[in-house]
Amino acid sequence: MEGNKDDALKCLRIGKQAMEAGDRSRALKFISKARRLDPTLPVDDLLSEIEKESNGPGDPQPQGSSGPANNGTSEPSKPSDQPSVRHRGPSSSSASYTEEQIAIVRQIKKKKDYYEILGVEKSCAVEDVRKAYRKLSLKVHPDKNKAPGAEEAFKAVSKAFQCLSNEESKRKYDVSGSDEPVYERRPARRAHSFNGGYYEADFDAEEIFRNFFYGGMAPTAATQFNGFSFGQGMGHRGGGDNGSGGFNLRMLIQLLPVLLILLLSFLPSSDPIYALTRSYPYEYRFTTQKGVNYYVKTTKFEQDYPQGSAQRVSLEGKVEREYFTILTQNCRLEIQRRQWGFIRETPHCDMLEKFQSVAA
C-alpha cells in the first residue's frame, strides 16, 4: 500500500539520521521497521553495517527498545507481530467515522431530486422541510461526520433546503425540475431580486447552516446539538464584535431583504388573472382548447370570462403563448446541459413537442 511505503521511507530516513548521530539502537529500530513496512527497500547493507558496529554487549539494546529484553535469537520473531500493530494504529485513528455515517453520505450523494435528498413529499409544508434539514444537516456536517464525501453531502442537503424552504423557489423547482431559474413572467411585486436569493449560483452551505441554527451569527462559544459540539472555529466570519451588546449592523443588513419583502407586499400592485401552476390563491383550474392547464383565484371567473367570449379566447391565447415560451426556454437549457453531459433526458423538450403537435 502507498501508505506503508510512505511510512517505510520516513522510518528509513529517521534510521539514517540516527546512524549519522551514532545512535545504533535507534537506527536499528527504525530501519528494521522500514523493512517490515516495505520489504522491497534496499536496507540489508545498512542493517549489516549496524550489526557489525554493534557486535558485542551493545547488541541486545535495540531489542530492548522495541520490546522486553531477550537474547539475540528473539529478534526475528518480533517483526511478525509488530507490522500489523504499527500499521493498524494510524488507520484506526484516521477512521473516525462509523458505517452509519458512510451509509448516510452515500445515500445522499446518489440522489439528485431535492425532495428525495431531504426525504420529504412534494406536498410537504415548509416546516417539514425545516425539520428534515435540521436532522440531516447535523448528521452530515463536516465537523461531525468525517466520512469521505461528507462535505459534498452537506452541500447537497443545504442546497435542497435552500430551494424547498422558499415557496417561490419551490414552485419553480416543481415546474422545471431543476434549481435553475424558470423564465416565467410573474407579478411586478414578485419580480424583485435580493442578495441571498434562492437561485444564487454560488451559495454558501455554512452560511445556510448558521442562518438556520444561529440566525446568521457564528456561535461565540461551543454550542451542543445532541452531544455534538460546534466550536468557535466553525464558520468564523465575523470579527470580534459578535459578543458586543451594542447595535449589530451585520444583523440589520441580513434583515434588509425581509424588510424589503414586507414593504413591497404593502405597495399597490396588480396581480395577474391566472397562473400556470397551482398555488395560493390560484386554486381553480381551467384548461385551454390546446390542453394547457391554468389556475385562477376566484369562482367568478366563469362570469367575468364566459366560455367562448372574446375575452376568454384572448386570455387563453395569452396562457398558451406564455406556456410555449416557458417550455421553449427550458428546452434550450436542457439541450445545452445534455451537450455538456449533465443530463440525458429532456422532459421540457418532450412537453414542447407534444404541445406543438396538439397546436398543429
C-alpha positions as CSV (number, residue, x, y, z in Angstrom):
1,M,0.0,0.0,0.0
2,E,1.1,3.6,-0.7
3,G,0.6,4.5,3.0
4,N,3.0,1.7,4.1
5,K,5.6,2.9,1.6
6,D,5.4,6.4,2.8
7,D,5.8,5.3,6.4
8,A,8.7,3.0,5.4
9,L,10.6,5.8,3.7
10,K,10.0,8.0,6.8
11,C,11.4,5.3,9.1
12,L,14.3,4.8,6.8
13,R,15.1,8.5,6.9
14,I,15.0,8.6,10.7
15,G,17.2,5.5,10.9
16,K,19.9,7.0,8.6
17,Q,19.8,10.2,10.7
18,A,20.3,8.0,13.9
19,M,23.3,6.3,12.2
20,E,24.9,9.6,11.4
21,A,24.3,10.6,15.1
22,G,25.9,7.4,16.3
23,D,22.7,6.1,17.9
24,R,22.9,2.5,16.7
25,S,19.9,1.3,18.8
26,R,17.6,3.9,17.3
27,A,19.0,3.3,13.8
28,L,18.4,-0.5,14.0
29,K,14.9,0.0,15.4
30,F,13.7,2.3,12.6
31,I,15.5,0.6,9.7
32,S,14.1,-2.7,10.8
33,K,10.6,-1.2,10.9
34,A,11.1,0.3,7.4
35,R,11.9,-3.2,6.1
36,R,8.8,-4.6,7.7
37,L,6.6,-1.9,6.2
38,D,8.2,-2.2,2.7
39,P,10.2,-5.4,2.1
40,T,11.4,-4.1,-1.2
41,L,13.6,-1.3,0.4
42,P,17.4,-2.0,0.0
43,V,18.2,-1.9,3.7
44,D,20.2,-5.1,4.1
45,D,23.6,-3.4,3.7
46,L,22.6,-0.8,6.4
47,L,21.4,-3.5,8.8
48,S,24.7,-5.5,8.3
49,E,26.7,-2.3,8.9
50,I,24.8,-1.6,12.1
51,E,25.2,-5.2,13.3
52,K,28.9,-5.1,12.7
53,E,29.3,-1.9,14.6
54,S,27.1,-3.1,17.5
55,N,28.7,-6.5,17.7
56,G,29.3,-7.1,21.4
57,P,27.4,-6.0,24.5
58,G,25.5,-3.3,22.7
59,D,23.7,-5.9,20.5
60,P,20.7,-6.7,22.8
61,Q,20.0,-3.0,23.4
62,P,17.9,-2.4,20.2
63,Q,15.7,-5.3,21.0
64,G,15.1,-3.9,24.5
65,S,14.0,-0.6,23.0
66,S,11.2,-2.3,20.9
67,G,10.2,-4.9,23.5
68,P,11.3,-6.7,26.6
69,A,14.9,-7.7,26.9
70,N,15.6,-11.0,25.3
71,N,18.6,-12.8,23.9
72,G,19.7,-12.3,20.3
73,T,17.5,-15.2,19.0
74,S,14.3,-13.4,19.7
75,E,14.8,-10.6,17.1
76,P,13.4,-12.5,14.1
77,S,10.2,-13.4,15.9
78,K,9.4,-9.8,16.9
79,P,8.8,-8.3,13.4
80,S,6.0,-10.9,12.7
81,D,3.8,-9.2,15.4
82,Q,4.7,-5.6,15.0
83,P,3.9,-4.7,11.4
84,S,0.1,-5.2,11.9
85,V,0.1,-3.3,15.1
86,R,2.1,-0.4,13.7
87,H,0.1,-0.4,10.5
88,R,-3.3,-0.5,12.2
89,G,-2.6,2.2,14.7
90,P,-2.7,5.1,12.3
91,S,-5.6,3.6,10.4
92,S,-7.8,3.4,13.5
93,S,-7.1,7.0,14.4
94,S,-7.8,8.3,10.9
95,A,-11.0,6.3,10.5
96,S,-13.0,8.4,13.0
97,Y,-16.4,7.7,11.3
98,T,-18.9,4.9,11.5
99,E,-20.5,2.7,8.9
100,E,-23.8,4.5,9.5
101,Q,-22.2,7.9,8.6
102,I,-20.7,6.4,5.5
103,A,-24.1,5.0,4.5
104,I,-25.9,8.3,5.0
105,V,-23.3,10.1,2.9
106,R,-23.6,7.6,0.1
107,Q,-27.3,7.6,0.2
108,I,-27.5,11.4,-0.2
109,K,-24.9,11.5,-2.9
110,K,-26.8,9.0,-5.0
111,K,-29.9,11.2,-5.0
112,K,-30.5,14.2,-7.3
113,D,-34.1,15.2,-6.5
114,Y,-34.3,17.7,-3.7
115,Y,-37.3,16.0,-2.2
116,E,-35.6,12.6,-2.1
117,I,-32.4,14.2,-0.6
118,L,-34.4,15.6,2.4
119,G,-36.8,12.6,2.5
120,V,-40.0,14.7,2.2
121,E,-43.0,14.5,-0.1
122,K,-43.8,17.1,-2.8
123,S,-46.9,18.1,-0.9
124,C,-44.9,18.9,2.3
125,A,-45.0,22.1,4.2
126,V,-42.1,24.4,4.8
127,E,-42.0,23.3,8.4
128,D,-41.5,19.7,7.2
129,V,-38.5,20.8,5.1
130,R,-37.0,22.6,8.1
131,K,-37.3,19.5,10.3
132,A,-35.7,17.3,7.7
133,Y,-32.9,19.8,7.2
134,R,-32.3,20.1,10.9
135,K,-32.0,16.3,11.2
136,L,-29.8,15.7,8.1
137,S,-27.5,18.7,8.4
138,L,-26.4,17.6,11.9
139,K,-25.7,14.1,10.6
140,V,-23.5,15.1,7.6
141,H,-21.9,18.3,8.8
142,P,-18.1,18.0,8.1
143,D,-17.4,18.9,11.7
144,K,-19.2,15.9,12.9
145,N,-19.1,13.4,10.0
146,K,-15.6,12.7,8.9
147,A,-16.6,10.1,6.3
148,P,-15.4,10.7,2.7
149,G,-17.8,12.8,0.7
150,A,-19.5,14.3,3.8
151,E,-18.8,17.8,2.6
152,E,-20.5,17.2,-0.8
153,A,-23.4,15.6,1.0
154,F,-23.7,18.5,3.4
155,K,-23.7,20.9,0.4
156,A,-26.4,18.8,-1.3
157,V,-28.6,18.9,1.8
158,S,-28.1,22.7,2.2
159,K,-28.9,23.3,-1.5
160,A,-32.1,21.3,-1.3
161,F,-33.2,23.1,1.8
162,Q,-32.3,26.5,0.3
163,C,-34.6,25.7,-2.7
164,L,-37.6,24.0,-0.9
165,S,-37.8,26.2,2.1
166,N,-39.0,29.1,-0.1
167,E,-42.4,28.9,-1.6
168,E,-41.5,30.8,-4.8
169,S,-38.3,28.8,-5.5
170,K,-40.2,25.5,-4.6
171,R,-42.9,26.3,-7.1
172,K,-40.3,27.0,-9.8
173,Y,-38.5,23.8,-8.9
174,D,-41.8,21.8,-9.2
175,V,-42.3,23.3,-12.7
176,S,-38.8,22.9,-14.1
177,G,-37.4,20.0,-12.1
178,S,-34.2,22.0,-11.7
179,D,-32.8,24.6,-9.4
180,E,-32.0,26.9,-12.3
181,P,-34.4,29.8,-12.8
182,V,-37.5,29.4,-14.8
183,Y,-38.2,32.4,-17.0
184,E,-41.8,32.8,-16.2
185,R,-43.4,36.2,-16.1
186,R,-44.6,36.9,-12.6
187,P,-46.3,39.9,-10.9
188,A,-44.3,43.1,-10.6
189,R,-44.1,42.9,-6.9
190,R,-42.6,39.4,-7.1
191,A,-40.1,40.1,-9.8
192,H,-37.6,41.7,-7.5
193,S,-34.3,40.0,-6.6
194,F,-32.3,40.4,-3.4
195,N,-29.0,39.4,-2.1
196,G,-29.2,35.9,-0.6
197,G,-32.0,34.8,-3.0
198,Y,-32.7,31.2,-3.6
199,Y,-31.2,30.9,-7.0
200,E,-27.7,32.0,-6.4
201,A,-25.2,30.1,-8.4
202,D,-22.6,30.1,-5.7
203,F,-24.2,29.5,-2.3
204,D,-22.5,29.0,1.0
205,A,-23.6,25.9,2.8
206,E,-22.1,27.0,6.1
207,E,-23.9,30.4,5.8
208,I,-27.2,28.5,5.4
209,F,-26.3,26.3,8.4
210,R,-25.6,29.4,10.6
211,N,-28.7,31.2,9.4
212,F,-30.8,28.2,10.4
213,F,-29.3,27.5,13.8
214,Y,-27.9,30.8,14.9
215,G,-29.9,33.4,12.9
216,G,-26.9,34.3,10.7
217,M,-24.3,34.7,13.5
218,A,-21.4,32.5,14.2
219,P,-21.6,30.9,17.7
220,T,-19.5,32.8,20.2
221,A,-19.0,29.7,22.3
222,A,-19.2,25.9,21.8
223,T,-22.8,25.1,21.2
224,Q,-24.1,21.5,21.5
225,F,-26.6,19.6,19.5
226,N,-27.5,16.2,20.9
227,G,-24.0,15.7,22.3
228,F,-22.3,17.2,19.2
229,S,-20.3,20.4,19.9
230,F,-19.6,23.1,17.3
231,G,-16.6,25.1,18.4
232,Q,-15.8,28.7,17.8
233,G,-13.7,27.9,14.6
234,M,-16.8,26.7,12.7
235,G,-18.0,29.2,10.3
236,H,-15.9,32.1,11.7
237,R,-16.5,35.1,9.5
238,G,-17.2,38.0,11.7
239,G,-14.7,39.9,13.7
240,G,-14.5,40.1,17.5
241,D,-17.7,42.2,17.7
242,N,-20.1,39.3,17.9
243,G,-20.2,39.4,21.6
244,S,-20.8,43.1,21.8
245,G,-24.2,44.2,23.2
246,G,-24.5,47.2,21.1
247,F,-26.2,47.8,17.7
248,N,-25.3,44.9,15.3
249,L,-25.0,46.3,11.8
250,R,-24.5,42.8,10.3
251,M,-27.8,41.6,11.7
252,L,-29.6,44.6,10.3
253,I,-28.1,44.0,6.8
254,Q,-29.3,40.4,6.9
255,L,-32.8,41.6,7.8
256,L,-33.0,44.1,5.0
257,P,-34.3,41.5,2.4
258,V,-37.1,40.6,4.8
259,L,-38.0,44.2,5.4
260,L,-37.9,44.8,1.6
261,I,-40.4,42.0,1.0
262,L,-42.7,43.3,3.7
263,L,-42.6,46.7,2.2
264,L,-43.3,45.6,-1.3
265,S,-46.2,43.4,-0.1
266,F,-48.0,46.6,1.1
267,L,-47.4,48.5,-2.1
268,P,-50.3,48.6,-4.6
269,S,-49.9,46.1,-7.3
270,S,-52.0,44.4,-9.9
271,D,-52.0,40.6,-9.6
272,P,-52.3,38.6,-12.8
273,I,-55.6,36.9,-13.6
274,Y,-54.1,33.4,-13.9
275,A,-51.1,31.3,-13.0
276,L,-49.6,28.3,-14.8
277,T,-49.1,26.4,-11.5
278,R,-51.4,25.8,-8.6
279,S,-50.5,27.9,-5.6
280,Y,-52.5,30.0,-3.2
281,P,-54.7,31.9,-4.1
282,Y,-54.7,30.4,-7.6
283,E,-56.5,27.2,-6.8
284,Y,-59.3,26.9,-9.5
285,R,-58.1,25.0,-12.6
286,F,-59.2,25.6,-16.2
287,T,-57.9,24.1,-19.4
288,T,-57.5,25.8,-22.8
289,Q,-58.6,24.2,-26.1
290,K,-54.9,23.0,-26.7
291,G,-54.8,21.3,-23.3
292,V,-52.8,23.8,-21.3
293,N,-53.9,24.0,-17.6
294,Y,-54.1,27.3,-15.9
295,Y,-55.4,28.4,-12.5
296,V,-57.4,31.4,-11.3
297,K,-58.2,32.7,-7.9
298,T,-61.9,33.3,-7.9
299,T,-65.0,31.2,-8.7
300,K,-66.5,34.2,-10.5
301,F,-64.1,33.6,-13.4
302,E,-66.8,32.0,-15.5
303,Q,-69.0,35.1,-15.0
304,D,-66.2,37.6,-15.9
305,Y,-64.9,35.5,-18.8
306,P,-67.7,33.4,-20.2
307,Q,-66.8,30.3,-22.3
308,G,-66.5,31.3,-26.0
309,S,-66.3,35.1,-25.3
310,A,-63.7,37.2,-26.9
311,Q,-62.2,38.0,-23.5
312,R,-61.9,34.3,-22.7
313,V,-60.3,33.4,-26.1
314,S,-57.8,36.3,-25.7
315,L,-56.9,35.2,-22.2
316,E,-56.4,31.6,-23.1
317,G,-54.3,32.6,-26.1
318,K,-52.1,34.5,-23.7
319,V,-51.9,31.5,-21.5
320,E,-50.8,29.3,-24.3
321,R,-48.2,31.8,-25.5
322,E,-46.7,32.1,-22.1
323,Y,-46.7,28.3,-21.7
324,F,-45.0,27.9,-25.0
325,T,-42.3,30.5,-24.1
326,I,-41.5,28.7,-20.8
327,L,-41.2,25.3,-22.5
328,T,-39.0,26.8,-25.2
329,Q,-36.6,28.4,-22.8
330,N,-36.4,25.4,-20.5
331,C,-35.9,23.1,-23.5
332,R,-32.9,25.2,-24.6
333,L,-31.4,24.8,-21.2
334,E,-31.9,21.1,-21.2
335,I,-30.3,20.7,-24.7
336,Q,-27.3,22.7,-23.5
337,R,-26.9,20.7,-20.3
338,R,-27.3,17.5,-22.3
339,Q,-24.5,18.6,-24.6
340,W,-22.3,19.2,-21.6
341,G,-23.1,15.7,-20.3
342,F,-25.0,16.9,-17.2
343,I,-28.3,15.2,-18.1
344,R,-29.7,12.6,-20.5
345,E,-33.4,13.3,-20.6
346,T,-35.1,16.4,-21.8
347,P,-38.7,16.4,-20.4
348,H,-39.4,20.0,-21.3
349,C,-38.4,19.4,-24.9
350,D,-40.8,16.4,-24.9
351,M,-43.6,18.6,-23.5
352,L,-42.9,21.2,-26.1
353,E,-43.0,18.7,-28.9
354,K,-46.3,17.4,-27.6
355,F,-47.8,20.9,-27.3
356,Q,-46.7,21.7,-30.9
357,S,-48.3,18.6,-32.2
358,V,-51.6,19.4,-30.5
359,A,-51.4,23.0,-31.7
360,A,-50.8,21.9,-35.3
